[in-house]
Structure formats: structure tokens, C-alpha cells
Amino acid sequence: MTRCARRPATPEDTEWVLDTNVLVSGLLSPLGPPGRLVDLLLGRRLRLGLDDRVELEYREVLARPRLGIEPARREAFLAILQFQEHVTAMPWAHRSPPDDDDVIFPEVALRAPSATVVTGNLRHFPAACRGPVTVLSPRAAWERFLGLER
């Protein structure tokens, strides 16, 4: 009997657009799936798909004092943004997500090789609003990453 070998993960498999809520959760609690994804980013095993709008949102939200994100952890995350490839997103040509502010994530995802958004708020991206973009929960993204690493 022959075994099928799993193909090695490629950069295209591991460039995802992370909704800001995933980063906030991951920076506040490193033990769950969002924290694991942040650790992958910090270890440069996962790449971010982003544009200037997404980066600006990350910087603004993560700096909110009421979130209580440890400054050293926040700064370590923000430092990796300089090593990520910024894309120029095109306007979303599909049905928009319920929250207009969320449209930036699928717009950017379309420019990333994997066309994947990871969010803790799946209801913000109903199936009718996803177009060709894959939307994953942090747990599903973590499990997908583990599957790519095998």
C-alpha cells in the first residue's frame, strides 16, 4: 500500500488577512487559536495580507488604552508589519458585508494568493457577501495551518 505524501506548505497557503478582532484576541490571550496565529506571525511562519487601510486600522485599534494590550507585545506585532507585502486592493464588486467597515478585509484578501480572511465574527461575513473569498474562524485557520505543516 502506498501513502500519499502531503505537499509542503507554500507562502501562498499561509498569507491570510486577519480581521482586527483576531489580533486583539490573540494579543490579549496567547493561549487560544487567535493567540496561536499571532505567535505564527511573530515567528514569521504566517504572512499577513494587508494594505494601508488595514495597517492603519491595526495601529489605531491596538493602541486603544481600554484594550489593555501589553505595549511590548503590541510593538512586537506592529514591527512585523514592515516585513509584510502591502497590496493595492480593488473595490469590492460583490455584495458588501453588513458592516461597511469590514469590506476592506475581503478586498485585500482577493489580492492575497490564498484569498482568505480570518475573523472571530463570522456573522460579519455571511456566505452571500464572501464572493470568491474564503472566510475562516481562528480555530479553523489554526487547524488549516497545522494541516499544511504536516
Secondary structure per residue as TSV (DSSP state, phi and psi in degrees):
chain	resnum	aa	ss	phi	psi
A	1	M	-	360.0	135.9
A	2	T	-	-100.3	149.1
A	3	R	-	-103.1	140.0
A	4	C	-	-82.9	125.7
A	5	A	-	-82.6	137.5
A	6	R	-	-77.2	135.8
A	7	R	-	-68.7	148.5
A	8	P	-	-68.2	150.2
A	9	A	-	-64.6	142.5
A	10	T	-	-114.7	164.2
A	11	P	T	-56.6	-30.9
A	12	E	T	-65.7	-31.4
A	13	D	T	-71.9	-25.5
A	14	T	T	-121.1	32.1
A	15	E	E	-114.1	104.8
A	16	W	E	-121.9	155.0
A	17	V	E	-95.9	121.1
A	18	L	E	-101.2	125.2
A	19	D	-	-61.3	147.2
A	20	T	H	-57.4	-33.2
A	21	N	H	-63.0	-29.0
A	22	V	H	-68.8	-42.1
A	23	L	H	-66.2	-43.9
A	24	V	H	-58.6	-50.1
A	25	S	H	-59.9	-43.1
A	26	G	H	-68.2	-35.4
A	27	L	H	-75.8	-28.4
A	28	L	H	-81.6	-34.7
A	29	S	-	-137.4	98.9
A	30	P	T	-74.4	-1.3
A	31	L	T	-88.3	-27.3
A	32	G	S	-89.0	-176.9
A	33	P	H	-54.8	-42.1
A	34	P	H	-60.9	-38.6
A	35	G	H	-64.9	-37.4
A	36	R	H	-64.5	-39.4
A	37	L	H	-66.1	-41.0
A	38	V	H	-62.1	-41.5
A	39	D	H	-60.5	-39.2
A	40	L	H	-62.9	-40.0
A	41	L	H	-63.9	-47.3
A	42	L	H	-63.1	-32.5
A	43	G	T	-86.7	4.4
A	44	R	T	58.0	34.5
A	45	R	S	-100.6	-8.7
A	46	L	S	-133.0	138.9
A	47	R	E	-109.0	149.3
A	48	L	E	-96.6	139.6
A	49	G	-	-94.0	125.5
A	50	L	B	-155.4	162.3
A	51	D	-	-129.6	-176.0
A	52	D	H	-62.5	-34.2
A	53	R	H	-66.9	-43.0
A	54	V	H	-65.9	-44.9
A	55	E	H	-60.3	-43.0
A	56	L	H	-61.2	-42.8
A	57	E	H	-62.3	-45.0
A	58	Y	H	-55.1	-50.9
A	59	R	H	-62.2	-43.9
A	60	E	H	-67.0	-47.3
A	61	V	H	-69.4	-45.0
A	62	L	H	-66.5	-20.4
A	63	A	T	-85.2	-5.0
A	64	R	-	-65.9	118.6
A	65	P	G	-58.2	-33.8
A	66	R	G	-64.9	-19.0
A	67	L	G	-75.0	-27.1
A	68	G	-	68.3	29.7
A	69	I	-	-73.4	129.5
A	70	E	-	-56.4	123.1
A	71	P	H	-54.0	-40.3
A	72	A	H	-64.2	-41.8
A	73	R	H	-67.5	-42.4
A	74	R	H	-60.2	-47.6
A	75	E	H	-65.9	-35.8
A	76	A	H	-62.4	-41.8
A	77	F	H	-65.4	-49.6
A	78	L	H	-61.2	-30.3
A	79	A	H	-64.7	-30.7
A	80	I	H	-73.5	-15.3
A	81	L	G	-61.7	-28.6
A	82	Q	G	-68.4	-17.7
A	83	F	G	-98.1	2.1
A	84	Q	S	-96.6	148.0
A	85	E	-	-83.1	121.1
A	86	H	B	-83.4	140.3
A	87	V	-	-112.6	165.4
A	88	T	-	-106.3	107.8
A	89	A	-	-81.5	149.2
A	90	M	-	-97.8	155.8
A	91	P	-	-57.8	143.3
A	92	W	-	-69.3	120.1
A	93	A	-	-99.1	12.5
A	94	H	S	-115.4	178.4
A	95	R	-	-59.6	131.4
A	96	S	-	-75.4	150.2
A	97	P	-	-61.0	158.9
A	98	P	S	-55.2	-36.5
A	99	D	S	-98.9	112.5
A	100	D	G	-56.3	-28.1
A	101	D	G	-66.9	-20.5
A	102	D	G	-82.2	-10.4
A	103	V	G	-64.0	-22.4
A	104	I	H	-63.3	-30.5
A	105	F	H	-69.8	-49.5
A	106	P	H	-68.7	-30.0
A	107	E	H	-59.5	-45.8
A	108	V	H	-70.2	-39.2
A	109	A	H	-58.9	-34.4
A	110	L	T	-62.6	-23.2
A	111	R	T	-91.5	-12.3
A	112	A	S	-86.3	145.7
A	113	P	T	-56.4	-34.2
A	114	S	T	-87.4	-14.4
A	115	A	-	48.6	51.9
A	116	T	E	-127.5	132.4
A	117	V	E	-111.0	135.5
A	118	V	E	-111.7	123.6
A	119	T	-	-141.3	148.5
A	120	G	S	-87.0	-3.7
A	121	N	-	-122.0	74.1
A	122	L	G	-58.1	-31.6
A	123	R	G	-66.8	-16.8
A	124	H	G	-76.0	-11.6
A	125	F	S	-131.1	67.1
A	126	P	-	-61.2	156.1
A	127	A	G	-52.1	-37.8
A	128	A	G	-67.7	-14.5
A	129	C	G	-108.1	4.8
A	130	R	-	-88.3	-21.0
A	131	G	T	53.0	-136.0
A	132	P	T	-86.4	9.2
A	133	V	-	-88.9	136.9
A	134	T	E	-86.1	133.7
A	135	V	E	-119.3	124.5
A	136	L	E	-122.2	148.8
A	137	S	-	-75.6	162.9
A	138	P	H	-57.8	-39.0
A	139	R	H	-63.7	-45.9
A	140	A	H	-64.1	-37.2
A	141	A	H	-66.0	-42.8
A	142	W	H	-61.2	-45.3
A	143	E	H	-64.4	-38.2
A	144	R	H	-64.0	-43.0
A	145	F	H	-60.5	-45.0
A	146	L	H	-60.6	-38.6
A	147	G	H	-65.1	-34.4
A	148	L	H	-71.6	-29.2
A	149	E	H	-78.3	-18.2
A	150	R	-	-74.8	360.0
